[in-house]
Amino acid sequence: MTERRVAITGIGLITPVGVGRDAVWPALLQGSTGITRIEDFDTSKLKTTIAGKCRDFAPERFFDERELTRLDRVSQLAIAATEIAIKDARLPESALDSYDTGVVLGTGFGGQRSIEEFCGAYFSNGQGRRSAIAIPKSMYNASSSNIAIRFKARGPNLTMTTACSSGANAIGQSFHMIRHGHAERVIAGGADAPVTPVVMDAWKEMRVLSTKNDEPGRACKPFSANRDGFVLAEGAGILILEPLDDAINRDAHIYAEIIGYGATADAAHITFPDPEGEAYAMMRALKDAGLGPDQIGYINAHGTATKLNDASETEAIKRVFGNRAYEIPISSTKSMLGHSMGAAGAIEFIVAVLAVEHGKIPPTINYEEPDPQCDLDYVTDGARLFGCQAPLRTAMSNSFGFGGNNAVLVVREFSK
């Protein structure tokens, strides 16, 4: 079978800076932050008391009261973002009711909030009332399964859980499914809701969270020498993917075209990144896209603002792009959105898609001090116009997760 071109026709975003593309994209270009103090649980025993919460998300707009009691926060985010993406793609829900419609979703923590609620009740000396639906609310595939049930998507239904690269892996696998004819359309992306007491305490013990609580919006400082860790966040990013010919035939709005995907495992350390593995993922994505290193005009970096990650990613980019690494604009939108774990790769790829479509690159905010180990062009002085030597605008999105999981996606401006 001839390989098919894959179009992006719908976008659904729920993030700490807003809900929907029309709210999120301008906020990112303006350098707005969604990092605030945690207010929905006691943080008195935590060193980090800030996070990226989706405060503009109103679940009652998408679900009735009965549904809300049966869905964990992560499923609420995933389903709502899917509904936004479907409407954006101008797809009637009847078109999704097919064995040719797949769902591939990435998540790092699944229904973590429901797990903690059940455990709290279990360990309260038998006094707590425990939920009979704790398992179906908290299982990792709950979100993808609930999406399929709600929209009658009867095709392949998969959940990717590769830590921080989950959402990117989900999109990459979906891209290949459509390219090779294993699905006619796929709901693809990531969702996570890990801002909970237990998760925050666990990250505290690893000492990788920023403790700059006094100025939440200035806490996350990717690539800056005075960075002190990432800021945990929640969110969801969903794409509607379909064959390019189908999108053209139904006169859909085509945001851009996915053209490359690369994935590797460092096989080195469970938490420490390895620039070699990251570089190979980037090279595989370029090869899959049929591009050379001189044809990438923007990189949306993994850029967590931890000492190890930022230095490792910078080194990996240099290995792939050589001297041209210094000419490629790079930004980390985690500086504004925080790190939404399994959703991050999907949300950040959507940022790359919008950058390609609009010809604008969002900034990395909070950059304050140059770091000799991080000496590339991190777009620190506000949004920038897209520049690329290639005829069409292209962008790369990097996602690197614990376990040494690396996923890289390449997107290109749409052209017939």
C-alpha positions as CSV (number, residue, x, y, z in Angstrom):
1,M,0.0,0.0,0.0
2,T,1.3,3.5,-0.9
3,E,2.1,5.5,2.2
4,R,-0.5,8.2,2.9
5,R,0.1,11.8,3.9
6,V,-1.4,12.6,7.3
7,A,-3.3,15.8,8.0
8,I,-4.1,17.5,11.3
9,T,-7.7,18.8,11.1
10,G,-8.8,19.4,14.7
11,I,-7.2,20.7,17.8
12,G,-8.4,20.4,21.4
13,L,-6.5,22.1,24.2
14,I,-7.0,22.4,27.9
15,T,-4.1,24.0,29.7
16,P,-3.2,26.2,32.6
17,V,-3.3,29.3,30.3
18,G,-6.7,28.6,28.9
19,V,-9.2,26.3,27.2
20,G,-9.2,25.9,23.4
21,R,-6.8,27.0,20.7
22,D,-8.1,30.6,20.5
23,A,-7.3,31.1,24.2
24,V,-4.1,29.2,24.5
25,W,-2.2,30.3,21.4
26,P,-2.4,34.1,22.0
27,A,-1.5,33.5,25.7
28,L,1.6,31.6,24.7
29,L,2.7,34.3,22.2
30,Q,2.3,36.9,24.9
31,G,4.4,35.0,27.4
32,S,1.5,34.5,29.8
33,T,1.9,32.1,32.7
34,G,-0.5,29.5,34.1
35,I,1.6,28.7,37.2
36,T,-0.2,29.6,40.4
37,R,-0.4,28.6,44.1
38,I,-2.1,25.3,44.8
39,E,-5.4,26.0,46.6
40,D,-7.4,22.8,46.5
41,F,-5.4,20.8,49.0
42,D,-3.1,21.3,52.0
43,T,0.5,22.1,51.0
44,S,1.9,22.9,54.4
45,K,4.1,19.8,54.4
46,L,5.4,20.4,50.9
47,K,8.5,22.3,49.7
48,T,6.7,23.2,46.5
49,T,3.3,24.8,46.8
50,I,2.8,25.9,43.1
51,A,1.5,24.1,40.0
52,G,-0.1,24.6,36.6
53,K,-3.8,24.0,37.2
54,C,-6.4,24.3,34.4
55,R,-8.5,26.9,36.3
56,D,-10.5,27.9,33.2
57,F,-11.8,24.4,32.7
58,A,-15.4,24.1,33.8
59,P,-16.3,20.3,33.8
60,E,-20.0,21.0,34.1
61,R,-20.0,22.5,30.6
62,F,-19.1,19.0,29.2
63,F,-20.6,16.6,31.7
64,D,-23.8,16.1,33.8
65,E,-23.6,15.5,37.5
66,R,-23.8,11.7,37.2
67,E,-21.0,11.6,34.6
68,L,-18.8,13.7,36.8
69,T,-19.0,11.2,39.7
70,R,-17.9,8.4,37.3
71,L,-15.0,10.1,35.7
72,D,-11.6,10.9,37.2
73,R,-10.2,14.3,36.5
74,V,-7.9,13.0,33.8
75,S,-10.8,11.5,31.9
76,Q,-12.7,14.7,32.2
77,L,-9.8,16.6,30.7
78,A,-9.3,14.0,27.9
79,I,-12.9,13.8,26.9
80,A,-13.5,17.5,27.0
81,A,-10.4,18.2,24.9
82,T,-11.6,15.5,22.4
83,E,-15.0,17.2,22.1
84,I,-13.3,20.5,21.4
85,A,-11.1,18.9,18.7
86,I,-14.0,17.1,17.0
87,K,-16.0,20.4,16.8
88,D,-12.9,22.2,15.5
89,A,-12.4,19.5,12.8
90,R,-16.1,20.0,11.8
91,L,-16.6,16.3,11.9
92,P,-20.2,15.2,12.6
93,E,-20.1,12.7,15.5
94,S,-21.8,10.2,13.1
95,A,-18.6,10.1,11.1
96,L,-16.7,8.8,14.1
97,D,-19.0,5.9,14.6
98,S,-16.9,3.4,12.8
99,Y,-14.4,0.6,13.2
100,D,-12.0,2.8,11.1
101,T,-11.8,5.5,13.9
102,G,-9.1,4.9,16.4
103,V,-8.2,6.4,19.8
104,V,-4.6,6.6,21.0
105,L,-4.0,8.5,24.2
106,G,-0.9,9.0,26.3
107,T,-1.0,9.4,30.1
108,G,1.7,9.2,32.7
109,F,-0.4,8.9,35.9
110,G,-3.9,7.8,34.8
111,G,-6.6,8.3,37.4
112,Q,-4.3,9.2,40.1
113,R,-6.8,11.3,42.0
114,S,-9.2,8.4,42.3
115,I,-6.4,6.1,43.5
116,E,-5.5,8.5,46.3
117,E,-9.2,8.9,47.3
118,F,-9.7,5.1,47.5
119,C,-6.4,4.6,49.4
120,G,-7.4,7.4,51.8
121,A,-10.7,5.7,52.6
122,Y,-9.0,2.3,52.8
123,F,-6.4,3.4,55.4
124,S,-8.8,5.4,57.5
125,N,-9.3,2.4,59.9
126,G,-12.2,1.1,57.9
127,Q,-14.2,4.2,58.5
128,G,-14.0,5.7,55.0
129,R,-16.7,4.8,52.4
130,R,-14.8,3.3,49.4
131,S,-15.9,3.6,45.8
132,A,-17.2,0.6,43.9
133,I,-15.9,2.2,40.7
134,A,-12.4,3.0,41.8
135,I,-10.9,0.6,39.3
136,P,-12.7,1.8,36.2
137,K,-12.1,5.4,37.2
138,S,-8.3,5.0,37.8
139,M,-7.1,2.4,35.3
140,Y,-4.7,3.8,32.8
141,N,-6.9,3.1,29.8
142,A,-10.0,4.7,31.3
143,S,-9.6,7.9,29.4
144,S,-9.1,6.4,26.0
145,S,-12.0,3.9,26.6
146,N,-14.3,6.6,27.7
147,I,-13.5,8.7,24.6
148,A,-14.3,5.7,22.5
149,I,-17.6,5.0,24.3
150,R,-18.7,8.6,24.1
151,F,-17.9,9.1,20.4
152,K,-18.5,5.5,19.2
153,A,-14.9,5.2,18.0
154,R,-14.7,1.5,17.4
155,G,-11.2,1.1,15.9
156,P,-7.9,0.5,17.6
157,N,-8.0,1.8,21.2
158,L,-4.6,2.2,22.8
159,T,-3.1,3.8,25.8
160,M,0.6,4.8,25.8
161,T,2.3,5.3,29.1
162,T,6.0,6.2,28.6
163,A,6.2,8.9,31.3
164,C,6.7,12.4,29.8
165,S,6.9,11.2,26.2
166,S,3.4,9.5,26.4
167,G,1.5,12.1,24.5
168,A,4.1,12.3,21.7
169,N,4.3,8.5,21.4
170,A,0.5,8.4,21.1
171,I,0.6,10.9,18.2
172,G,3.5,9.2,16.5
173,Q,1.8,5.8,16.6
174,S,-1.4,7.3,15.3
175,F,0.5,9.0,12.5
176,H,1.9,5.6,11.4
177,M,-1.5,3.9,11.7
178,I,-3.0,6.3,9.2
179,R,0.0,6.5,7.0
180,H,0.0,2.7,6.6
181,G,-3.8,2.3,6.3
182,H,-4.6,0.8,9.7
183,A,-7.1,3.5,10.5
184,E,-9.0,6.2,8.6
185,R,-9.0,8.8,11.4
186,V,-7.5,8.8,14.9
187,I,-8.2,10.8,18.0
188,A,-4.7,11.2,19.3
189,G,-3.0,13.0,22.1
190,G,-2.4,13.0,25.8
191,A,-3.9,13.9,29.2
192,D,-2.7,13.9,32.8
193,A,-3.9,15.3,36.1
194,P,-1.1,14.6,38.5
195,V,-1.3,17.6,40.8
196,T,-2.3,15.6,43.8
197,P,-1.0,15.5,47.4
198,V,0.7,12.1,47.1
199,V,2.3,12.9,43.7
200,M,3.6,16.3,44.9
201,D,5.1,14.6,48.0
202,A,6.7,11.9,45.9
203,W,8.3,14.5,43.5
204,K,9.4,16.5,46.6
205,E,11.5,13.4,47.7
206,M,13.2,13.4,44.3
207,R,14.2,17.1,44.6
208,V,13.4,18.0,41.0
209,L,10.5,20.4,41.6
210,S,11.2,24.2,41.7
211,T,10.8,25.6,45.2
212,K,10.5,29.2,44.0
213,N,7.0,29.5,45.6
214,D,7.1,33.3,46.2
215,E,6.8,34.1,42.5
216,P,4.9,31.2,40.9
217,G,4.9,32.7,37.4
218,R,8.7,33.1,37.4
219,A,9.5,29.7,38.9
220,C,10.1,27.6,35.8
221,K,13.3,28.8,34.1
222,P,14.3,26.4,31.2
223,F,17.9,26.7,30.1
224,S,18.6,29.5,32.5
225,A,21.7,29.0,34.7
226,N,19.6,29.7,37.9
227,R,16.9,27.1,37.1
228,D,16.0,24.8,40.0
229,G,13.5,22.3,38.7
230,F,10.2,21.9,36.9
231,V,6.7,22.9,37.9
232,L,4.1,20.1,37.9
233,A,0.9,20.7,35.8
234,E,-2.2,19.2,34.4
235,G,-3.8,19.4,31.0
236,A,-4.9,17.7,27.8
237,G,-4.0,18.1,24.1
238,I,-6.0,16.2,21.5
239,L,-5.6,16.1,17.7
240,I,-7.9,14.8,14.9
241,L,-5.7,13.0,12.4
242,E,-6.9,11.8,9.0
243,P,-5.5,11.0,5.5
244,L,-4.7,14.2,3.7
245,D,-6.8,13.3,0.7
246,D,-9.8,12.8,2.8
247,A,-9.3,16.1,4.5
248,I,-9.0,17.9,1.2
249,N,-12.1,16.1,-0.2
250,R,-14.3,17.2,2.7
251,D,-12.8,20.7,2.5
252,A,-11.5,20.5,6.1
253,H,-9.2,23.2,7.6
254,I,-5.8,21.6,7.5
255,Y,-3.5,23.0,10.2
256,A,-0.4,21.2,9.0
257,E,0.9,17.8,8.0
258,I,2.7,15.3,10.3
259,I,5.7,14.0,8.3
260,G,8.1,12.3,10.8
261,Y,8.3,10.3,14.0
262,G,11.2,8.9,15.8
263,A,11.4,6.9,19.1
264,T,14.2,5.4,21.1
265,A,15.2,4.1,24.5
266,D,18.3,5.4,26.3
267,A,18.7,2.0,28.0
268,A,21.0,3.8,30.4
269,H,19.3,5.0,33.5
270,I,15.8,5.0,34.9
271,T,15.8,8.8,35.5
272,F,19.0,10.4,34.1
273,P,18.7,11.4,30.5
274,D,21.3,10.4,27.9
275,P,22.0,12.8,25.0
276,E,22.9,9.9,22.7
277,G,19.4,8.3,22.9
278,E,17.8,11.7,22.5
279,A,19.9,12.5,19.4
280,Y,19.0,9.2,17.8
281,A,15.3,9.9,18.2
282,M,15.7,13.2,16.5
283,M,17.7,11.6,13.7
284,R,15.1,8.9,13.2
285,A,12.3,11.5,13.1
286,L,14.3,13.5,10.4
287,K,14.8,10.3,8.4
288,D,11.2,9.4,8.7
289,A,10.3,12.8,7.4
290,G,12.8,12.7,4.6
291,L,14.4,15.9,5.8
292,G,18.0,17.0,6.4
293,P,19.2,18.9,9.5
294,D,19.1,22.1,7.4
295,Q,15.4,21.9,7.0
296,I,14.1,22.3,10.5
297,G,13.1,25.9,11.3
298,Y,12.0,25.6,14.9
299,I,12.3,23.1,17.9
300,N,9.8,23.0,20.7
301,A,12.1,21.6,23.3
302,H,11.3,19.2,26.1
303,G,13.0,21.9,28.3
304,T,11.9,20.9,31.8
305,A,14.1,23.4,33.7
306,T,16.0,20.7,35.5
307,K,19.8,20.9,35.4
308,L,20.3,17.5,33.8
309,N,17.5,17.6,31.2
310,D,18.3,21.0,29.7
311,A,22.0,20.3,29.4
312,S,21.4,16.8,27.9
313,E,18.8,18.1,25.4
314,T,21.1,20.9,24.3
315,E,24.0,18.5,23.8
316,A,21.7,16.1,21.8
317,I,20.6,19.0,19.5
318,K,24.2,19.9,18.8
319,R,25.0,16.2,17.9
320,V,22.1,16.2,15.4
321,F,22.4,19.6,13.8
322,G,26.1,20.4,14.2
323,N,27.0,24.1,13.8
324,R,23.5,24.8,12.6
325,A,22.2,24.1,16.1
326,Y,23.1,27.6,17.0
327,E,20.8,29.0,14.2
328,I,17.6,27.1,15.1
329,P,15.1,29.0,17.3
330,I,14.2,26.8,20.3
331,S,11.6,27.4,23.0
332,S,10.3,25.6,26.0
333,T,6.6,26.4,26.6
334,K,6.8,24.5,29.9
335,S,8.1,27.9,31.2
336,M,4.4,29.0,30.9
337,L,2.4,25.8,31.1
338,G,4.4,23.7,33.6
339,H,5.1,20.1,33.0
340,S,1.9,18.1,32.5
341,M,3.7,14.7,32.3
342,G,1.9,12.4,29.8
343,A,0.0,15.3,28.3
344,A,3.1,17.5,27.7
345,G,4.3,15.9,24.5
346,A,0.9,16.3,22.9
347,I,0.3,19.9,24.0
348,E,3.8,20.9,22.9
349,F,3.4,19.3,19.6
350,I,0.2,21.2,19.1
351,V,2.3,24.4,19.9
352,A,4.7,23.4,17.1
353,V,1.8,22.8,14.7
354,L,0.4,26.3,15.4
355,A,3.9,27.8,15.1
356,V,4.1,26.3,11.6
357,E,0.7,27.4,10.6
358,H,0.9,31.0,11.8
359,G,4.6,31.5,11.3
360,K,5.2,32.6,14.9
361,I,7.3,31.1,17.6
362,P,6.3,31.4,21.3
363,P,9.0,32.5,23.8
364,T,10.8,30.8,26.6
365,I,9.9,33.0,29.6
366,N,11.9,33.5,32.8
367,Y,15.3,33.1,31.1
368,E,17.6,35.2,33.3
369,E,21.2,33.9,33.3
370,P,23.2,32.3,30.5
371,D,24.4,28.8,31.2
372,P,27.7,27.7,29.4
373,Q,26.1,24.2,28.9
374,C,23.0,25.7,27.4
375,D,24.2,28.0,24.7
376,L,21.7,27.8,21.9
377,D,19.0,30.2,20.7
378,Y,16.2,29.8,23.2
379,V,13.9,32.6,22.0
380,T,13.9,34.6,25.2
381,D,12.8,38.1,24.2
382,G,9.2,37.5,23.3
383,A,7.6,35.8,20.3
384,R,9.5,35.7,17.0
385,L,8.5,35.3,13.4
386,F,9.2,31.9,11.9
387,G,12.3,31.8,9.7
388,C,13.4,28.7,7.8
389,Q,15.7,28.1,4.8
390,A,13.4,25.4,3.5
391,P,10.6,26.2,1.1
392,L,8.0,25.2,3.7
393,R,8.0,25.9,7.4
394,T,8.9,22.8,9.5
395,A,9.2,22.2,13.2
396,M,10.4,19.5,15.5
397,S,8.9,18.7,18.9
398,N,11.0,16.8,21.5
399,S,9.6,14.7,24.4
400,F,11.9,12.8,26.7
401,G,10.6,10.7,29.6
402,F,11.7,8.8,32.7
403,G,12.8,5.3,31.8
404,G,14.9,6.8,28.9
405,N,11.9,7.0,26.6
406,N,12.4,9.5,23.7
407,A,9.8,10.6,21.2
408,V,10.3,13.2,18.5
409,L,7.7,14.5,16.0
410,V,8.2,16.6,12.9
411,V,5.4,18.8,11.4
412,R,5.4,20.7,8.1
413,E,3.3,23.6,6.8
414,F,0.5,22.2,4.6
415,S,0.9,22.5,0.9
416,K,-0.9,20.6,-1.9
